[in-house]
Each structure stands twice: as C-alpha cells, then as structure tokens.
C-alpha cells in the first residue's frame, strides 16, 4: 500500500466543530464529511495551519489547543495507508471562506460525526484530540469557566457515543461522578455537570442536555461580563490572575493595573492582551498594596473559581491580599462570576485548595519546605458585591443561589 501522511484539523467554536463535505473535485472520499484535511509530508504542524487558511480562511482566528497521537488507517479499495495527524484549534469566528474542495459546511456538535457518512475513522481522529477527564484535571492554563465547558464536552461526547451504541446509563453516570471530582476547587464544574445530569435520564437525553448546557454556560458567562463591563466602564481598575469574564470586561476600563500573578505569571498575558484597548500597568504581586495606596484606583475586580454560600471567594492566590489592601484604602472589591460558581457547601466542607509545582518557587538543593498555594480564600466581609448574569448580588442572594444549586445535586441515589 502507498503510505501517505495527512492532517485532520478540528476547529472548535462554542463547543461545536466545523465539518466540511468534500466536493466531487477532490481525489478521494467525494461527498463524505470530514474536518479540515490535507497531505502532510514534511512538517505536519505547519501544513495543518496551511490547510486551515486555505480551506477556511480562519487561521488568524485560531488558537492551537493540542495535537493528538498519529494513527494508521488502511483503505484496501484505494490501496492506501493513511498516517493521520489529528489537531484541535479553538476558533473565535465561524465566518468560513468557501473553498473548491468543499460543497457544504456546518458547525455542529462533534457527536454528529457518529451519525454522518464521513471519511474513514473521523471519530477516531476527533477522539485523539477531544477533551477528557485527564485533560480537564491537568489544565493549569485556563480559568474554571473554560475548564467546566471542556468537562461538559467530555460528558456530551461519551453520551453521544453511548446513545449510538444503545448502551446503558451506568457508564455515563460514573463518568459524570468522576468529572465532578477532578477539580475540587472549581464549583462551576460540579454545578454544570449536575445541571446536565439532573435534567436527563438516558444517554440521548444527556447528550442533548450537555449541548444545551454548553450553550447556556457561554451565555451566562457573557451576561456576567456585560454587567461587569457596564460597572467599570471608563474607570481605573486593579486585577490579578486570568479570568475570561474579567478580561473581556476590562477592555472597557480607562486604566488597568495588573498584578503579574506568580508563579505562573498569567497576569502578564492579560496585560499584553489589554494593551490593545486600554492603558495598562503591569506590576509585581508584592506591589498590590503600594498601588492601591498611591494610585487613584476606583475598584479591584477579580474572577472566582468558587464562591462559598456564605460569600467567601476561592480564587487565585493573591486575591485575599488584594482585597485586604483594598479594604484598608476604602476601594470597593467586585467579584465577576456566573452564579454557577457558587458552591453547594461551606464551613467544614470548604474545598481542598490546589497547590502548584514546588519547583516553580524553589528548585535548589537546600533542605527547606516550599508552599506554592494555587488558590486562597477571601472572606465575604472584604467583598463589596458579586457581579453575575443576574446583576449585582449581595451575600444573602449568594446563599439563595447555593440552595438552588443544591437541588440539582440529587441525580444519583447517594446524593442529598
């Protein structure tokens, strides 16, 4: 058999992927659905990007997510062995520029692959780059809202596969249980999985509920962002760490002070992105108190990984420091969050706070202990208000939200 290297690229936008139906003018698999694909002799990474630009015109809107392991597909009818290199990109636009190789194009749930006539092993290609329990657990680059959506995608994909195979419920319920426990500090992940499972009783129903849950997650996060944007428009703000909802809201601020957010320094990337729309000053974490004491800062605005029912906020380490210093200087502190981030419990059931790699703080050979706490807890007394998709909430409203979310957690017999 002829051995040919090919790339298969999946572009993802708001949980959907782009599928292209191959035209009659292509050399193989005319009329079948596939991703962005092409020959990859030489440098597959570079050729993947070339194919995205050639077939869709969307390369400038794409951000690389991951490359999957290569695998072989033998097609005896063509006498070819395809060596497939799968890729996944997040894409900020759906404005595809049609290409002669394509007759139709659709943005659909990846599970639609299971129900269409596709090029060989297209689902296997997708599975090699799709989110998983492992990728959800290990993601240290993104905020909790982003990670929660990846968890819902994992649940949706398995539900779709089980629905097509007409398999039973137990495997799906176990996956949902496992996903809920992958990131104990991120209440939004648990709540969004609970919402999907509480409203469904079969793999088909879970698939549809997860698709709707992904759409809802994007919507409520955007509504929280818009409410925050209105509150901080044309003002001077201090922030830290990286939150997608906060980042988008800050684009309308007059000036933004950004703490570098060590040890990962994700604040540096936030500062760089904000330079396109506002006046930005990047400073050390240790300088937070100095900035608040000497600059005319109107408010501190941060995101949240979780909000406890009593109003305490779990967020990137440094949030408590910023809120304490802000209170000393009479600067209001606003937490931008969807209500999905309210935890079900507080008190003795406070979340386990994740820790980072100790080598990021100290990699020397002296006999000393290292603390690299990823999250800290900011007491509710330091928080002025919680900017959500429902507007500005106080502590009592937060506790009421916790009661609402608790009612979704009983989808398994062992839940109360």
C-alpha positions in Angstrom: 0.0 0.0 0.0 1.0 3.6 -0.6 1.7 5.3 2.7 0.6 8.9 2.9 0.7 11.3 5.8 -2.4 13.5 6.2 -3.5 16.1 8.7 -7.1 16.3 10.1 -7.9 19.6 11.9 -10.9 20.2 14.1 -11.8 23.9 14.5 -13.9 24.4 17.7 -16.2 27.3 18.4 -18.6 27.5 21.4 -18.4 23.7 21.8 -19.2 22.9 18.1 -16.7 21.8 15.5 -16.5 22.6 11.8 -17.4 19.7 9.4 -16.8 20.0 5.6 -18.4 17.9 2.9 -15.9 17.0 0.3 -16.7 18.1 -3.3 -16.7 15.9 -6.4 -13.5 17.6 -7.5 -11.3 16.0 -4.7 -9.3 13.0 -5.4 -10.8 10.7 -2.7 -13.9 10.4 -0.5 -16.1 12.8 -2.5 -19.4 13.6 -0.8 -18.2 12.4 2.6 -17.9 14.7 5.6 -14.5 15.5 7.3 -12.5 18.1 9.1 -10.0 20.4 7.6 -7.6 18.0 5.9 -4.7 17.6 3.5 -1.4 15.9 2.8 1.2 16.4 5.5 4.5 15.2 4.0 7.3 17.1 5.8 6.1 19.3 8.6 2.6 18.3 9.7 2.4 21.2 12.2 3.0 23.8 9.5 0.9 22.0 7.0 -2.1 21.8 9.4 -2.1 25.6 9.6 -1.7 26.0 5.8 -4.7 23.8 5.3 -6.8 25.8 7.8 -6.1 29.0 6.0 -6.5 27.5 2.5 -9.8 25.7 3.2 -11.5 28.1 5.7 -9.6 31.5 5.8 -9.8 31.3 9.6 -6.2 30.8 10.6 -5.9 34.2 12.2 -8.9 33.4 14.4 -7.5 30.1 15.5 -5.6 29.2 18.7 -3.8 25.8 18.9 -5.1 23.5 21.6 -3.4 20.2 21.1 -2.1 17.6 18.6 -3.2 14.0 19.0 -1.1 10.9 18.6 -0.8 9.7 15.0 -2.6 6.6 13.8 -2.9 4.5 10.7 -6.0 3.9 8.5 -5.8 1.3 5.8 -8.1 1.6 2.8 -7.7 -1.5 0.6 -10.1 -0.2 -2.0 -7.7 2.7 -2.7 -4.6 0.8 -1.9 -3.5 3.4 0.6 -2.4 3.6 4.2 -3.2 7.0 5.7 -1.0 8.2 8.5 -3.3 10.6 10.3 -2.1 13.6 12.3 -5.1 15.0 14.3 -5.2 18.6 15.6 -7.6 20.7 17.6 -7.8 24.5 17.4 -10.1 26.9 19.2 -11.6 29.3 16.7 -13.0 32.7 17.5 -15.0 33.0 14.3 -17.5 31.0 12.2 -17.0 33.1 9.1 -15.7 30.4 6.8 -14.5 31.4 3.3 -15.7 28.6 1.0 -13.1 26.5 -0.9 -13.4 24.5 -4.1 -12.8 21.3 -2.1 -16.0 21.8 -0.1 -19.6 21.6 -1.1 -21.2 22.2 2.3 -20.0 23.2 5.7 -21.6 23.1 9.2 -20.7 23.9 12.8 -22.2 21.0 14.7 -21.7 19.1 17.9 -18.8 16.6 17.4 -21.2 13.8 18.2 -22.8 14.5 14.8 -19.8 12.7 13.3 -21.3 9.5 14.7 -24.4 10.0 12.6 -23.0 11.0 9.2 -21.1 9.4 6.4 -17.6 10.6 7.0 -14.1 9.9 5.8 -12.6 6.8 7.4 -12.2 7.0 11.2 -13.1 10.6 11.6 -14.5 10.0 15.1 -11.2 8.3 16.0 -9.4 11.4 14.8 -11.6 13.6 16.9 -11.2 11.3 20.0 -7.5 11.7 19.8 -7.8 15.5 20.4 -11.1 15.7 22.3 -11.2 16.9 25.9 -11.1 14.1 28.5 -11.1 13.6 32.3 -7.3 13.7 32.2 -7.1 17.0 30.2 -9.7 18.6 32.5 -7.8 17.5 35.6 -4.4 18.7 34.3 -5.4 22.1 32.7 -3.3 24.7 34.5 -3.6 27.4 31.8 -7.3 28.3 31.8 -9.9 29.5 34.2 -12.6 27.5 35.8 -15.4 28.6 33.3 -13.3 27.4 30.3 -12.5 24.1 32.1 -16.1 23.5 33.1 -17.1 23.7 29.4 -14.5 21.2 28.5 -15.9 18.9 31.1 -19.4 19.2 29.6 -17.9 18.4 26.2 -16.4 15.3 27.6 -19.8 14.3 29.0 -21.5 15.1 25.7 -19.1 13.1 23.6 -19.4 10.0 25.8 -23.2 10.3 25.9 -23.4 10.6 22.1 -21.2 7.5 21.7 -23.3 5.5 24.2 -26.5 6.8 22.5 -25.4 5.5 19.1 -24.4 2.2 20.6 -27.6 2.0 22.7 -25.5 1.3 25.8 -26.7 1.6 29.4 -26.7 4.5 31.8 -24.2 3.3 34.4 -21.0 4.2 32.4 -22.2 7.7 31.9 -23.2 8.2 35.5 -19.7 7.1 36.6 -18.1 9.5 34.1 -20.2 12.4 35.4 -19.2 11.4 39.0 -15.5 11.3 38.1 -15.7 14.7 36.3 -17.3 16.3 39.3 -14.3 15.4 41.4 -11.5 16.3 39.1 -11.1 19.9 40.2 -12.4 20.2 43.8 -11.8 24.0 44.0 -14.0 24.6 40.9 -17.6 24.6 41.9 -18.7 25.6 38.4 -17.6 22.3 37.0 -19.6 20.3 39.6 -22.7 22.5 39.2 -22.7 22.4 35.4 -22.3 18.6 35.4 -25.1 18.3 38.0 -27.4 20.5 35.9 -26.9 18.3 32.8 -27.4 15.1 34.7 -30.4 16.3 36.8 -32.3 17.1 33.6 -31.7 13.8 31.8 -32.3 10.1 32.2 -30.7 8.4 29.2 -27.5 8.8 27.1 -29.5 10.5 24.4 -31.1 12.9 26.9 -27.6 13.6 28.5 -26.1 14.4 25.0 -28.8 16.9 24.3 -28.7 18.4 27.8 -25.0 18.8 27.6 -25.2 20.5 24.2 -27.8 22.9 25.8 -25.6 23.2 28.9 -22.6 24.3 26.9 -24.6 27.0 25.1 -26.0 28.1 28.5 -22.5 28.3 30.0 -21.3 30.6 27.3 -24.4 32.8 27.6 -24.4 33.3 31.4 -20.6 34.0 31.4 -21.1 36.6 28.7 -24.0 38.2 30.6 -21.9 38.4 33.7 -19.1 40.0 31.6 -21.5 42.6 30.2 -22.8 43.5 33.6 -19.2 44.0 34.8 -18.3 46.0 31.8 -21.1 48.5 32.5 -20.0 48.8 36.1 -16.3 49.5 35.4 -16.6 51.5 32.1 -14.1 54.4 31.9 -12.8 53.7 35.4 -9.4 52.7 36.9 -9.2 49.1 38.0 -6.7 46.7 39.6 -6.9 43.0 38.8 -4.9 39.8 39.1 -4.7 36.3 37.5 -6.6 35.4 34.4 -10.4 35.2 34.1 -12.0 35.2 30.7 -15.1 37.0 32.0 -13.0 39.6 33.8 -10.6 40.1 30.8 -13.4 40.9 28.4 -15.0 43.3 30.9 -11.7 45.1 31.5 -11.4 46.1 27.8 -13.8 49.0 28.6 -11.8 50.3 31.5 -9.9 53.6 31.4 -6.8 52.2 33.0 -5.9 48.8 34.4 -3.3 47.8 36.9 -2.4 44.1 36.5 -0.5 42.1 39.1 1.8 39.6 37.4 0.2 36.7 39.3 3.2 34.5 40.1 4.4 31.8 39.9 2.6 31.1 36.5 2.6 34.9 35.7 -0.7 34.6 33.8 -1.3 38.3 34.6 1.5 39.1 32.1 -0.6 37.6 29.3 -3.7 39.5 30.5 -1.7 42.8 30.5 -0.5 42.2 27.0 -4.0 41.5 25.6 -5.4 44.6 27.3 -2.9 46.9 25.7 -5.0 46.7 22.5 -7.9 48.5 24.2 -6.8 50.4 27.3 -3.9 51.9 29.3 -2.2 49.1 31.2 0.4 49.0 34.0 1.9 45.6 35.0 3.4 45.3 38.4 4.6 42.7 40.9 2.2 40.9 43.3 4.1 42.4 46.2 3.3 45.9 44.8 -0.5 45.5 45.1 -0.7 47.3 48.4 1.6 50.1 47.2 -0.5 50.6 44.0 -3.8 50.8 46.0 -2.3 53.2 48.5 -0.7 55.6 45.9 -2.8 55.4 42.7 -6.3 56.5 42.1 -7.9 53.1 41.7 -11.7 53.0 41.6 -12.1 49.3 42.3 -10.5 45.9 42.5 -12.1 43.5 40.0 -11.3 39.7 40.1 -12.8 36.5 39.0 -13.6 33.4 41.1 -13.0 29.8 40.9 -15.7 29.3 43.5 -18.0 31.3 45.8 -19.0 29.7 49.0 -22.6 30.0 50.1 -21.5 32.4 52.9 -20.0 34.7 50.3 -16.3 33.7 50.8 -14.4 33.6 47.5 -11.9 31.0 46.3 -9.6 32.4 43.7 -6.0 32.6 42.6 -3.6 33.2 45.5 -3.2 36.9 45.9 -6.9 37.7 45.8 -7.1 37.8 49.6 -4.1 40.1 49.7 -5.6 42.4 47.2 -9.0 42.5 48.9 -7.4 43.2 52.3 -5.3 46.0 50.9 -8.3 47.4 49.1 -10.4 47.5 52.2 -7.6 49.3 54.0 -7.8 52.0 51.3 -11.6 52.1 51.0 -11.5 50.7 47.5 -14.5 48.5 46.6 -13.9 44.9 45.6 -16.1 43.2 42.9 -16.1 39.6 42.1 -17.2 38.8 38.5 -18.7 35.4 38.3 -21.6 33.4 37.0 -24.0 32.0 39.6 -22.9 28.5 38.6 -19.7 29.1 40.6 -21.5 29.1 44.0 -20.6 26.0 45.9 -23.1 23.7 47.5 -21.5 23.8 50.9 -19.3 25.9 53.2 -17.9 25.7 56.7 -16.3 22.3 57.4 -16.8 21.3 53.8 -14.6 24.0 52.3 -12.9 22.9 49.2 -9.4 21.5 49.1 -7.2 24.2 47.8 -5.0 23.1 44.9 -1.2 23.6 45.1 1.3 24.1 42.2 4.6 22.6 41.5 7.1 23.5 44.3 9.9 23.8 41.7 8.2 26.9 40.4 9.1 28.6 43.6 12.3 26.9 44.6 14.4 24.2 42.8 17.6 24.5 44.8 19.2 21.7 46.9 18.7 23.2 50.4 16.6 21.3 53.0 13.5 23.6 53.1 9.8 23.2 52.6 8.0 25.1 49.8 4.5 26.4 49.7 3.0 27.2 46.3 -0.6 27.6 47.0 -2.7 28.0 43.8 -5.8 29.3 45.5 -6.7 31.2 48.6 -10.0 32.1 50.3 -11.1 35.8 50.6 -13.6 36.4 53.4 -17.0 37.8 52.3 -16.6 40.8 54.6 -13.9 42.1 52.1 -16.2 41.7 49.1 -18.4 44.7 48.0 -20.5 42.7 45.6 -20.8 39.8 43.2 -21.3 40.8 39.5 -23.3 37.9 37.9 -25.6 37.2 35.0 -28.4 38.2 37.3 -26.8 41.5 38.1 -25.0 42.7 41.3 -25.7 40.2 44.2 -25.1 40.5 47.9 -24.3 37.8 50.4 -27.9 36.8 51.0 -28.6 36.3 47.3 -25.5 34.2 47.0 -26.8 31.9 49.8 -30.1 31.6 47.9 -28.3 30.6 44.8 -26.5 27.9 46.7 -29.9 26.4 47.8 -31.0 26.4 44.1 -27.9 24.6 43.0 -28.1 22.1 45.8 -31.4 20.9 44.4 -29.6 19.8 41.2 -27.1 17.5 43.0 -29.5 14.7 43.8 -29.5 13.0 40.4 -27.8 9.9 42.0 -29.4 7.9 44.7 -26.4 8.6 47.1 -26.7 12.4 46.7 -28.7 14.6 49.0 
